[in-house]
Amino acid sequence: MRKSPSNGQKVVKQIRIKLHNRDIRILTRIQNYLHMGRIRSDKNKPYSIFIVSTKESMNYILNGVNGLIRLKVPSFKQACVLSNIGYIEPDYNIALYDPYFSGLVDTDGSVVFNYSGNRIECNLEFKYNEYSSKLNFNNTIPKCKPYIIKRSKSSNMQGSKQFLSIAFKFQNVNAMLFIYDYFMHNRLYCDMKFYRVTKIKPFIEIRKYKTSPINSLEHKIYSDFVINWIKYENPLWYKVTFISNLQQ
């Protein structure tokens, strides 16, 4: 937002979505779906930004997502006020198979391999505030409720600024198939995360091989699967601590 040069009043300047270049497919999908906006790459950082700047296009987007914005509420409310749009309060109880959860995982979530638990997990984490604390995913994925953790974190390497975060973790072994089913209904557009989700079914078939003798064919099958899972679009895969436990 910026002040208008004519009267000094604040106006909505742009609507932006910033993502890592690895996930630029999400931005191009948004652009193709809306038939508006432009995508600009950051010259000095591995990020790209989807930008909408015309009044008509911004009002179209604001009206389209009104009632669905649950996290960046203060800035969205201000944009609605400046655009003479009545703000609609969202429902924080995310319904069964609601694609909102998939969108959050695409942009802010993670699909991770828990070696000690021998499972594939789906996690979300946000700065704790009055909005993130109201999110309820208990009924979003069948037979799955997230484990909720609140913890103190640092905003930089020196740890000088502390804040409280809230994490939603789908980390039960029995939840894996239901997580897979949810994302088959609501496709992820981050290639890495979608790849990881699609491997849940074949992983269930071979996860028992983890406890096989280290030089056995079964353990080799398990090791190859996990290494390929970790490697996909992950240039730092070799730094994962449990890699040393696998056959290579």
C-alpha positions as CSV (number, residue, x, y, z in Angstrom):
1,M,0.0,0.0,0.0
2,R,1.1,3.6,-0.5
3,K,-0.2,7.2,-0.1
4,S,-1.8,8.8,-3.1
5,P,0.2,11.8,-4.3
6,S,-3.0,13.8,-4.9
7,N,-4.6,13.7,-1.5
8,G,-2.2,11.9,0.8
9,Q,-4.6,9.0,1.5
10,K,-3.5,5.4,1.5
11,V,-4.4,3.4,-1.6
12,V,-3.9,-0.3,-2.6
13,K,-0.8,-0.3,-4.8
14,Q,-0.3,-4.0,-5.6
15,I,-1.3,-7.5,-4.7
16,R,1.8,-9.7,-4.5
17,I,2.5,-13.4,-4.0
18,K,6.2,-14.3,-3.5
19,L,7.5,-17.9,-3.8
20,H,10.8,-19.7,-4.3
21,N,11.7,-20.3,-8.0
22,R,11.4,-24.0,-7.3
23,D,7.6,-23.4,-7.0
24,I,7.1,-21.0,-9.9
25,R,4.6,-23.4,-11.3
26,I,2.2,-22.3,-8.6
27,L,2.5,-18.7,-9.7
28,T,2.0,-19.5,-13.4
29,R,-1.1,-21.6,-12.5
30,I,-2.5,-18.5,-10.6
31,Q,-1.7,-16.3,-13.6
32,N,-3.3,-18.7,-16.1
33,Y,-6.4,-19.2,-14.0
34,L,-7.0,-15.5,-13.4
35,H,-5.8,-14.3,-16.9
36,M,-4.2,-11.3,-15.3
37,G,-1.0,-10.1,-13.5
38,R,2.7,-10.5,-14.3
39,I,5.5,-12.6,-12.8
40,R,8.8,-11.0,-12.0
41,S,12.0,-12.8,-10.9
42,D,14.2,-11.4,-8.2
43,K,17.6,-10.8,-9.7
44,N,19.5,-11.3,-6.5
45,K,17.5,-14.0,-4.8
46,P,15.9,-17.3,-5.9
47,Y,12.4,-16.0,-5.7
48,S,9.7,-14.9,-8.1
49,I,6.7,-12.6,-7.5
50,F,3.2,-12.6,-9.0
51,I,2.0,-9.0,-9.2
52,V,-1.4,-7.5,-9.9
53,S,-1.5,-3.7,-9.9
54,T,-4.6,-2.4,-11.8
55,K,-7.6,-1.3,-9.7
56,E,-10.0,-3.5,-11.6
57,S,-7.9,-6.6,-11.2
58,M,-7.1,-6.0,-7.5
59,N,-10.8,-5.6,-6.8
60,Y,-11.6,-8.8,-8.6
61,I,-9.1,-10.7,-6.5
62,L,-10.2,-9.0,-3.2
63,N,-13.8,-9.9,-3.9
64,G,-12.9,-13.4,-5.0
65,V,-11.0,-14.4,-1.8
66,N,-13.1,-12.4,0.6
67,G,-14.3,-14.8,3.3
68,L,-11.3,-17.1,2.7
69,I,-8.4,-15.1,4.1
70,R,-7.6,-16.5,7.5
71,L,-4.0,-15.6,8.3
72,K,-3.0,-12.2,6.8
73,V,-6.2,-10.7,8.0
74,P,-5.1,-7.1,9.1
75,S,-3.6,-6.2,5.7
76,F,-6.5,-7.8,3.9
77,K,-9.0,-5.9,6.0
78,Q,-7.2,-2.7,5.3
79,A,-7.2,-3.4,1.6
80,C,-11.0,-4.0,1.7
81,V,-11.6,-0.7,3.5
82,L,-9.5,1.2,1.0
83,S,-11.4,-0.5,-1.9
84,N,-14.8,0.0,-0.3
85,I,-15.4,-3.8,0.0
86,G,-17.2,-5.2,3.0
87,Y,-15.0,-7.6,4.8
88,I,-16.4,-11.2,5.2
89,E,-15.3,-13.1,8.3
90,P,-14.0,-16.6,7.4
91,D,-14.8,-19.9,9.0
92,Y,-11.7,-21.3,10.7
93,N,-13.1,-24.8,10.9
94,I,-11.6,-26.2,7.7
95,A,-14.1,-28.7,6.2
96,L,-13.6,-32.2,4.9
97,Y,-11.5,-32.2,1.7
98,D,-11.4,-28.4,1.7
99,P,-8.7,-27.3,-0.8
100,Y,-7.7,-24.5,1.5
101,F,-5.4,-26.9,3.4
102,S,-3.7,-28.0,0.1
103,G,-3.0,-24.4,-0.7
104,L,-1.4,-23.8,2.6
105,V,0.8,-26.9,2.2
106,D,1.8,-25.8,-1.3
107,T,3.0,-22.4,-0.1
108,D,3.9,-22.8,3.6
109,G,3.8,-26.5,4.5
110,S,6.2,-29.4,4.2
111,V,6.0,-33.1,3.4
112,V,8.9,-34.8,5.3
113,F,10.3,-38.2,6.0
114,N,10.6,-39.1,9.7
115,Y,13.2,-41.8,9.7
116,S,12.9,-42.7,13.4
117,G,9.2,-43.0,13.1
118,N,9.5,-44.7,9.7
119,R,6.7,-42.6,8.2
120,I,5.9,-39.7,5.8
121,E,4.4,-36.7,7.5
122,C,2.6,-33.5,6.4
123,N,3.3,-30.4,8.5
124,L,2.3,-26.7,8.7
125,E,3.8,-24.0,10.9
126,F,3.0,-20.4,11.3
127,K,3.7,-17.5,13.6
128,Y,1.3,-17.8,16.5
129,N,-1.3,-15.1,16.7
130,E,-5.0,-14.6,17.1
131,Y,-5.6,-15.8,13.6
132,S,-3.4,-18.8,13.2
133,S,-4.5,-20.1,16.7
134,K,-8.1,-20.4,15.4
135,L,-7.2,-22.7,12.6
136,N,-9.0,-26.1,13.0
137,F,-8.0,-29.0,10.7
138,N,-9.6,-31.7,12.8
139,N,-12.1,-32.6,10.2
140,T,-10.2,-31.7,7.0
141,I,-8.6,-35.2,6.3
142,P,-10.7,-38.3,7.1
143,K,-9.7,-40.1,10.3
144,C,-6.8,-37.7,10.9
145,K,-6.3,-35.0,13.5
146,P,-3.1,-33.0,13.6
147,Y,-0.8,-32.9,16.6
148,I,-0.5,-29.2,17.6
149,I,2.7,-27.8,19.0
150,K,3.5,-24.3,20.2
151,R,7.1,-23.4,20.5
152,S,9.5,-20.5,20.8
153,K,11.6,-19.7,17.7
154,S,14.2,-17.2,16.5
155,S,13.7,-15.0,13.4
156,N,17.4,-14.8,12.5
157,M,20.7,-16.7,12.9
158,Q,21.7,-14.8,16.0
159,G,18.5,-15.6,17.7
160,S,18.0,-12.0,18.9
161,K,14.3,-11.9,18.1
162,Q,12.1,-14.6,19.5
163,F,8.5,-15.4,18.6
164,L,6.0,-18.1,19.3
165,S,5.0,-20.4,16.5
166,I,2.2,-22.9,16.1
167,A,2.6,-26.2,14.2
168,F,0.0,-28.6,12.9
169,K,1.6,-32.1,12.3
170,F,-0.1,-35.0,10.6
171,Q,2.4,-37.6,11.8
172,N,0.5,-40.8,12.6
173,V,1.5,-43.9,10.6
174,N,-2.2,-44.8,10.1
175,A,-2.8,-41.3,8.7
176,M,-0.5,-41.7,5.7
177,L,-3.1,-43.3,3.3
178,F,-5.6,-40.7,4.2
179,I,-3.1,-37.9,3.6
180,Y,-2.4,-39.5,0.2
181,D,-6.1,-39.6,-0.6
182,Y,-6.7,-36.0,0.4
183,F,-3.9,-34.8,-1.9
184,M,-5.2,-36.9,-4.8
185,H,-8.5,-34.9,-4.4
186,N,-6.6,-31.6,-4.0
187,R,-3.5,-31.7,-6.0
188,L,-0.3,-30.0,-4.8
189,Y,1.4,-27.8,-7.5
190,C,4.8,-27.7,-5.8
191,D,6.4,-30.5,-7.7
192,M,8.6,-31.6,-4.9
193,K,5.8,-31.9,-2.4
194,F,3.5,-33.6,-4.8
195,Y,6.2,-36.1,-5.8
196,R,6.7,-36.9,-2.1
197,V,3.0,-37.4,-1.5
198,T,2.6,-39.7,-4.5
199,K,5.2,-42.0,-3.0
200,I,3.2,-42.7,0.2
201,K,1.5,-45.8,-1.3
202,P,4.6,-47.6,-2.5
203,F,6.4,-46.6,0.8
204,I,3.7,-48.4,2.8
205,E,4.5,-51.6,0.8
206,I,8.2,-51.6,1.7
207,R,8.4,-49.7,5.0
208,K,8.7,-53.0,6.9
209,Y,12.1,-53.5,5.2
210,K,13.7,-50.9,7.4
211,T,14.4,-53.5,10.1
212,S,15.9,-56.1,7.6
213,P,19.6,-56.9,7.9
214,I,21.7,-54.1,6.6
215,N,23.2,-56.0,3.7
216,S,19.9,-57.7,2.7
217,L,18.1,-57.1,-0.6
218,E,15.1,-55.9,1.4
219,H,17.1,-53.2,3.2
220,K,18.6,-52.2,-0.2
221,I,15.1,-51.7,-1.6
222,Y,14.2,-49.6,1.4
223,S,17.4,-47.6,1.2
224,D,17.0,-46.9,-2.6
225,F,13.4,-45.7,-2.0
226,V,14.3,-43.3,0.8
227,I,17.3,-41.9,-0.9
228,N,15.4,-41.2,-4.1
229,W,12.6,-39.7,-2.0
230,I,15.0,-37.3,-0.3
231,K,17.0,-36.5,-3.5
232,Y,14.1,-35.3,-5.6
233,E,14.6,-31.5,-6.2
234,N,16.6,-31.3,-3.0
235,P,20.2,-30.2,-3.7
236,L,21.1,-30.6,0.0
237,W,19.9,-34.2,0.3
238,Y,23.3,-35.5,1.3
239,K,23.2,-33.4,4.5
240,V,20.2,-35.3,5.8
241,T,21.5,-36.9,9.0
242,F,19.9,-40.4,8.6
243,I,21.4,-41.0,5.1
244,S,24.4,-42.7,6.8
245,N,22.0,-45.4,8.0
246,L,21.1,-46.5,4.5
247,Q,22.8,-48.6,1.8
248,Q,24.3,-46.4,-0.9
